[in-house]
Amino acid sequence: MSTTTKPVKTTARPARSLAILALVLIALTGLVFVQSATAVRLGLDLRGGTSVTLQPRIAAGEDGKVTNEAIDQAVSIIRQRVNSLGVAESEVAAQGSGTNRQIVISVPGDTGRRVVELVGQTAELRFRQVLAISEPGAASAGSTSISSGSASVAAGSTSATESPVEGISAEINKKFAALDCTKPENLQGSGADSPTDTIISCDRAGLTKYILGPAEVLGRQISKASAGLDAQSGSAWYVNLTFNGEGTKAFGAITSRVTSLITPLNQVAIVLDGLVVSAPRINEAIPSGSAQITGSFTQLEAQDLANVLKYGALPLAFDRGEVQQVSPTLGADQLSAGLLAGGLGLGLVLLYSLLYYRGLGLVTVGSLAVAGSLVYLMFLLLGKWIGFTLTLAGIAGAIVAIGVTADSFIIYFERIRDEIREGRSLRTAVETGWSRARRTILVADFVSIIAAVLLYFFAVGGVRGFAFTLGLTTLVDLIVVFVFTKPIVTILAKNNFFASGHPLSGLSAKSTGTLPVTGEA
């Protein structure tokens, strides 16, 4: 008695899947050239970069302020700021002990100096009432504004003499008269001013100097910060601020109080690290807890300001210490060794596939070639889009993924052979084998992806690079198996070379273990 097995019906359209994959590859290749992303960005260990030491600034009588807790908090905030710029594989670490502790920031490539300047800001944002303004030789200080909802007002060009200001101490008046905002040392900012003090300050451009009252709204009262572009002008960048409950109340109080005062007392200065970003005139109260900072920002300046405000102020002020260029010589040797190891591993996988699976091994070769192309194009584009950089740890993650990808092919091929052993034709075995193998492939790959995600979010340094490339390459493996490997095998199953079980096909009776058993009864 014999039974026949009906072919499994399938709605799969292998030609369509392959066409979609080809279009994706063409589109990604086009994006690479449009974005001018023609080279993979290498990390600090492979191409070198900039290493800068930040030394805590210790004022007289403040030795106890530089504690291990303060340094650790600063490291955490700086690391968050660096990571928010993308997967840049930068390194942030504390060195030394006691009051000699320093923070060392190492950033790959030529952008190191800009990143170090960004993350080294104390980012202490304060809102202070303007008590006096002096604009020597400035016809116009430019317009700035602060707005909330429908409230949007421009700061007029105010002027004030440098004669003593009533209600201000003689000491402050003397310092105000002596302050020269054209000197570079007065435009560095420090954030070391006390929020309860009346202070003197310059604006960032060095055109205007101010006497400012005690801070009434602090940076720690900001819950969210983001950069935006004025849709009407198309070129004016600003920073959106959202205050927490305490900040909303304080901001509403100061805007309500100054609206009825004369210029310049009706202006509120936005002070970052001791320098005035803008000093808009307030025409009405803003109780909503939202505001905008504008002041001729470029896109980069607005994004950097929002970034440092988002993660809070550093607990200490820092002076920039030694700046060094990190040599990539050792990393280049390790890169050669890593690429050699990856090449040998890939070669052995391909050799094993061709020897064991014969014709089917060519599917493995093609699948790995497609996967490699996708990964390479993604490396190029992600380097342009999010600052992804490839490090030795990332190369290790990609090498590990070769094994993960090869496992997917083996699972599918062995499932096909099992179906053939059960008496099914090749075309049927391809479909039934796929319906069972894909569950195993999905589970195995999702386990790798979950592990990569956990590593990425809970690890630091090079481990994050390993996790990122492992997760990315595993995701690419899933795509390739579904839109290339399976469709190709479906097409090959219709070819007589494979369907007839040719000895070199990898699906012969000997390979599948279906040779008839002969012997005496």
C-alpha positions in Angstrom: 0.0 0.0 0.0 1.4 3.3 -0.9 0.4 6.9 -0.3 0.9 9.9 -2.3 1.7 13.4 -1.0 0.0 16.3 -2.7 2.3 19.3 -3.3 2.0 22.0 -0.8 0.2 25.0 -2.2 2.2 28.2 -1.9 1.5 31.8 -2.8 5.3 32.5 -2.8 6.5 34.5 -5.8 10.2 34.0 -5.8 10.8 36.3 -8.8 8.9 39.1 -7.1 11.0 38.7 -3.9 14.2 38.8 -5.8 13.1 41.8 -7.8 12.3 43.7 -4.6 15.7 42.8 -3.1 17.4 44.0 -6.3 15.5 47.3 -6.1 16.5 47.7 -2.4 20.2 47.1 -3.3 20.0 49.6 -6.2 18.3 52.2 -3.9 20.8 51.8 -1.2 23.7 52.1 -3.7 22.1 55.2 -5.1 21.8 56.7 -1.6 25.4 56.0 -0.9 26.4 58.2 -3.9 23.8 60.8 -3.2 25.0 61.1 0.4 28.6 60.9 -0.6 29.1 58.1 1.9 31.8 56.4 0.0 34.0 55.2 2.9 33.2 53.3 6.2 34.0 55.5 9.2 36.6 53.9 11.4 36.7 54.1 15.2 39.4 55.5 17.4 41.3 52.2 17.6 41.5 51.9 13.8 42.0 55.5 12.5 43.1 57.5 15.5 41.5 60.6 16.8 41.7 63.2 19.5 42.2 62.7 23.2 41.5 65.6 25.6 41.8 65.7 29.4 39.3 67.8 31.4 40.6 69.1 34.7 38.1 70.1 37.4 38.3 73.9 38.1 38.8 74.4 41.8 38.1 77.8 43.3 39.5 78.9 46.6 37.9 77.1 49.5 36.1 74.6 47.2 38.5 71.6 47.5 35.7 69.5 49.0 33.5 70.1 45.9 35.5 67.8 43.7 34.3 64.5 45.1 34.2 61.0 43.5 30.5 61.3 43.3 30.7 64.6 41.4 33.3 63.2 38.9 31.3 60.1 38.3 28.1 62.2 37.7 30.1 64.3 35.2 31.4 61.2 33.4 27.8 59.8 33.2 26.4 63.1 31.7 29.3 63.5 29.3 28.9 59.9 28.1 25.2 60.5 27.5 26.0 63.6 25.5 28.6 61.8 23.4 26.2 58.8 22.8 23.4 61.1 21.7 25.6 62.2 18.8 25.4 58.6 17.4 27.4 55.4 17.6 30.7 57.2 17.6 32.6 54.7 19.8 34.0 57.5 21.9 35.6 56.7 25.2 34.9 58.7 28.4 36.6 57.7 31.6 37.8 59.1 34.9 41.4 58.9 35.9 43.4 59.6 39.1 42.2 59.9 42.6 41.0 62.5 45.1 41.3 66.1 43.9 43.6 65.0 41.1 40.9 63.1 39.3 40.5 64.0 35.7 38.1 63.1 32.9 39.7 61.8 29.6 37.6 62.0 26.4 38.8 60.2 23.3 36.9 60.8 20.1 37.7 59.2 16.7 38.4 61.2 13.6 38.6 64.9 12.9 35.5 65.9 14.8 37.0 65.3 18.2 37.6 68.9 19.0 34.0 70.0 18.4 32.6 67.1 20.4 35.0 67.8 23.3 33.9 71.4 23.4 30.3 70.3 23.4 30.5 67.7 26.1 32.8 69.8 28.3 30.2 72.6 28.8 28.8 72.8 32.3 25.5 73.7 30.5 24.2 75.7 33.5 21.1 77.5 32.1 19.7 80.3 34.2 17.0 82.9 33.6 17.9 86.3 35.1 16.1 89.7 35.0 18.1 92.3 33.2 19.0 95.3 35.4 21.2 97.3 33.1 22.6 97.0 29.5 25.6 98.6 27.8 26.2 98.3 24.1 29.3 100.3 23.4 29.6 101.1 19.7 26.8 98.7 18.7 24.1 100.2 16.5 22.0 97.0 16.7 22.5 93.9 18.7 20.3 91.8 16.5 16.9 90.6 17.4 16.1 87.7 19.7 12.8 86.5 20.9 11.0 84.2 23.3 7.6 82.8 22.7 5.0 80.4 24.0 1.9 79.6 22.0 0.7 82.8 20.5 3.1 85.0 22.6 6.0 86.1 20.4 7.9 89.3 21.0 11.1 90.8 19.8 13.8 92.4 21.9 14.3 96.0 21.0 17.7 97.6 20.9 18.1 99.1 24.4 20.8 101.3 25.5 22.1 102.3 28.8 25.0 104.4 30.0 27.7 103.0 32.2 27.0 105.5 35.0 26.2 103.9 38.3 22.9 102.0 38.3 20.5 102.8 41.2 19.8 99.9 43.6 23.1 98.2 42.5 26.0 98.0 44.9 29.1 100.1 44.2 31.2 97.0 43.8 28.9 95.6 41.0 28.8 99.1 39.3 32.6 99.3 39.4 33.0 95.8 37.9 30.4 96.6 35.2 32.2 99.7 34.1 35.5 97.8 34.0 34.2 94.8 32.1 35.5 94.6 28.5 33.5 92.2 26.4 36.0 92.4 23.5 38.6 90.4 25.5 38.5 86.6 24.7 38.9 85.7 28.4 35.6 87.4 29.2 33.8 85.3 26.5 34.7 81.8 27.7 32.0 81.4 30.2 32.3 79.3 33.3 29.0 78.6 34.9 30.7 79.2 38.3 28.4 82.1 39.2 26.1 81.6 42.1 22.4 81.6 41.2 21.6 83.9 44.2 24.1 86.6 43.2 23.6 89.7 41.1 26.2 89.3 38.3 27.8 91.1 35.3 28.0 89.2 32.0 28.7 89.6 28.3 26.7 88.2 25.5 28.3 85.4 23.3 29.2 87.8 20.5 31.0 90.2 22.8 28.8 93.2 21.7 26.8 93.7 24.9 27.3 93.6 28.6 24.7 93.2 31.3 24.0 93.6 35.0 21.7 90.6 35.8 19.6 89.9 38.9 19.6 86.6 40.8 18.5 83.5 38.8 14.8 82.8 39.1 14.6 79.8 36.8 17.3 77.1 36.7 18.5 74.6 34.1 17.6 71.7 36.4 13.9 72.8 36.1 14.0 72.0 32.4 12.4 68.6 31.6 12.9 68.6 27.8 14.9 70.4 25.1 15.0 70.0 21.4 16.2 72.0 18.3 13.7 73.2 15.7 13.6 75.2 12.4 11.3 78.1 11.8 9.0 76.9 9.0 8.3 80.4 7.8 11.9 81.7 7.3 13.4 78.2 6.6 16.7 79.2 8.1 16.2 80.4 11.7 17.0 77.7 14.2 15.8 77.8 17.8 15.7 75.6 20.9 12.4 74.5 22.4 12.3 74.2 26.2 9.7 72.5 28.4 9.8 73.1 32.1 8.8 70.8 34.9 6.2 71.7 37.4 8.6 73.8 39.6 10.1 75.5 36.5 6.7 76.2 35.0 5.6 78.1 38.2 8.9 80.0 38.4 8.9 80.9 34.7 5.3 82.1 34.8 6.1 84.2 37.9 9.1 86.1 36.4 7.4 86.7 33.0 4.3 88.0 34.9 6.3 90.3 37.1 8.5 92.0 34.4 5.9 92.7 31.8 4.8 96.1 33.3 8.3 97.3 33.9 10.3 99.8 31.8 13.2 98.8 29.5 15.5 97.1 30.3 13.9 95.8 33.4 11.2 94.1 31.3 13.9 91.9 29.7 14.9 88.4 30.9 18.4 87.2 30.1 18.9 83.5 29.1 22.3 82.8 30.6 24.3 79.6 29.6 27.5 78.9 31.5 27.8 82.6 32.6 27.3 84.1 29.1 24.0 85.7 27.8 22.5 83.7 24.9 19.7 86.2 24.4 17.8 88.8 26.4 14.3 89.2 25.1 11.7 91.7 26.2 8.7 90.1 27.8 5.3 91.6 26.7 3.0 89.2 28.4 3.1 86.4 31.0 4.0 82.9 29.8 2.4 80.4 32.3 2.4 77.4 30.0 5.8 76.0 30.9 7.1 76.1 27.3 9.5 78.6 25.7 11.8 79.1 22.8 15.4 80.3 22.8 16.4 82.1 19.5 19.4 84.1 18.7 20.9 83.6 15.2 21.7 79.9 15.9 23.1 77.7 13.2 21.6 74.2 13.0 24.7 72.7 14.7 24.6 75.3 17.5 20.9 74.7 18.2 21.3 71.0 18.2 24.3 71.1 20.5 22.6 73.5 22.9 19.5 71.3 23.1 21.8 68.2 23.6 23.7 69.6 26.6 20.5 71.0 28.2 18.7 67.7 27.7 21.0 65.8 30.0 21.4 68.4 32.7 24.3 70.5 33.9 27.7 69.1 34.8 28.2 69.3 38.6 31.7 70.9 38.1 33.4 73.4 35.8 36.3 72.0 33.8 39.4 73.4 32.2 40.7 71.8 29.1 44.1 70.2 29.7 46.3 68.2 27.5 45.2 67.6 23.9 46.7 64.6 22.1 46.4 63.0 18.7 45.8 59.2 19.1 47.8 57.2 16.6 46.0 54.4 14.7 49.2 52.4 14.1 48.4 49.6 16.6 44.8 49.5 15.5 45.8 49.2 11.9 47.8 46.1 12.7 44.8 44.7 14.6 42.5 45.6 11.8 44.7 43.6 9.4 44.6 40.6 11.8 40.8 41.0 12.3 40.1 41.1 8.6 42.4 38.1 8.0 40.5 36.1 10.7 37.2 37.1 9.2 38.3 36.2 5.7 39.6 32.8 6.9 36.3 32.1 8.8 34.2 33.1 5.8 36.4 31.0 3.5 36.1 27.9 5.7 32.3 28.4 5.9 32.1 28.6 2.1 34.4 25.6 1.6 32.4 23.5 4.0 29.1 24.4 2.3 30.5 23.6 -1.1 32.0 20.2 0.0 29.0 19.1 2.1 26.0 20.7 0.2 27.6 20.7 -3.3 25.2 22.6 -5.6 23.2 23.9 -2.7 26.4 25.4 -1.3 26.2 27.9 -4.2 23.1 29.2 -2.5 25.1 29.8 0.6 27.8 31.6 -1.4 25.1 33.9 -3.0 23.3 34.5 0.2 26.5 35.5 2.0 27.4 37.8 -0.9 24.0 39.5 -0.7 24.2 39.8 3.1 27.7 41.2 2.9 26.6 43.8 0.3 23.7 44.9 2.5 25.8 45.1 5.6 28.5 47.2 3.8 25.9 49.6 2.3 24.3 50.0 5.8 27.7 50.7 7.3 28.3 53.4 4.8 24.9 55.1 5.2 24.7 54.8 9.0 28.2 56.4 9.2 26.7 59.3 7.4 23.3 59.4 9.1 24.0 58.6 12.8 27.8 58.7 13.0 28.3 55.0 13.2 32.0 54.0 13.3 33.5 50.6 12.8 35.9 49.4 15.5 37.7 46.1 16.3 34.8 45.1 18.5 32.4 45.8 15.7 34.4 43.7 13.3 34.2 40.9 15.9 30.4 41.2 16.0 30.3 41.0 12.2 32.5 37.8 12.2 30.2 36.2 14.8 27.3 37.0 12.6 28.8 34.9 9.8 28.2 31.8 11.9 24.6 33.0 12.7 23.9 33.4 9.0 25.4 30.0 8.1 23.2 28.4 10.8 20.1 29.7 9.1 21.1 28.0 5.8 22.0 24.7 7.4 18.7 24.6 9.3 16.8 25.1 6.0 18.9 22.7 3.9 18.7 19.9 6.5 14.9 20.4 6.8 14.6 19.9 3.0 16.6 16.7 3.2 14.4 15.5 6.1 11.3 16.1 4.0 12.8 14.2 1.0 13.6 11.2 3.3 9.9 11.1 4.2 9.2 10.5 0.5 8.2 14.0 -0.7 9.3 15.5 -4.0 11.9 18.2 -4.0 9.3 21.0 -4.8 7.1 19.8 -2.0 10.1 19.4 0.4 11.2 23.0 -0.3 7.8 24.4 0.8 7.1 22.1 3.8 10.7 22.3 4.9 10.5 26.1 4.8 7.3 26.2 6.8 9.0 24.3 9.6 12.5 25.7 9.3 11.5 29.3 9.4 10.2 29.1 12.9 13.5 27.8 14.1 15.4 30.5 12.1 13.2 33.2 13.5 13.6 32.1 17.1 17.4 31.7 16.8 17.8 35.1 15.2 15.5 36.9 17.6 17.5 35.5 20.5 20.6 37.0 19.0 18.9 40.3 18.4 17.5 40.5 22.0 21.0 39.7 23.3 22.5 42.4 21.1 19.9 45.0 22.2 20.5 44.3 25.9 24.2 44.5 25.4 23.9 47.8 23.6 21.8 49.5 26.2 23.5 48.1 29.3 27.2 48.2 28.2 29.6 51.0 27.4 32.6 51.5 25.2 33.6 48.9 22.6 31.0 46.4 23.8 28.3 48.6 22.4 30.0 48.5 19.0 30.0 44.7 19.1 26.4 44.6 20.0 25.4 47.1 17.3 27.1 45.2 14.5 25.9 41.8 15.8 22.2 43.0 15.9 22.5 44.7 12.5 24.0 41.7 10.7 21.6 39.3 12.4 18.7 41.5 11.1 20.2 41.4 7.7 20.4 37.6 7.9 16.7 37.4 8.5 16.0 39.6 5.4 18.3 37.6 3.2 16.9 34.2 4.2 13.4 35.4 3.5 13.8 37.4 0.3 16.8 35.7 -1.3 17.7 32.2 0.1 14.1 30.8 0.1 13.2 32.3 -3.4 16.4 31.0 -4.9 15.9 27.5 -3.6 12.3 27.6 -4.9 13.5 28.4 -8.4 16.3 25.8 -8.2 13.8 23.1 -7.2 12.2 23.5 -10.7 15.5 22.8 -12.3 16.1 19.2 -13.5 19.7 19.2 -12.2 18.4 19.5 -8.6 15.0 17.8 -9.0 16.5 14.7 -10.4 19.0 14.4 -7.5 22.2 14.8 -9.5 25.2 13.7 -7.5 26.6 17.2 -7.5 23.3 18.8 -6.5 23.6 18.1 -2.9 20.2 16.4 -3.0 21.2 13.0 -4.4 19.9 9.8 -2.9 23.3 9.4 -1.2 23.3 12.9 0.2 19.7 12.6 1.6 20.1 9.0 2.8 17.4 7.6 0.6 19.4 4.9 -1.2 17.5 1.6 -1.4 18.6 -1.0 1.0 19.6 -4.3 -0.6 20.3 -7.6 1.1 19.1 -11.2 1.5 15.8 -11.9 3.1 
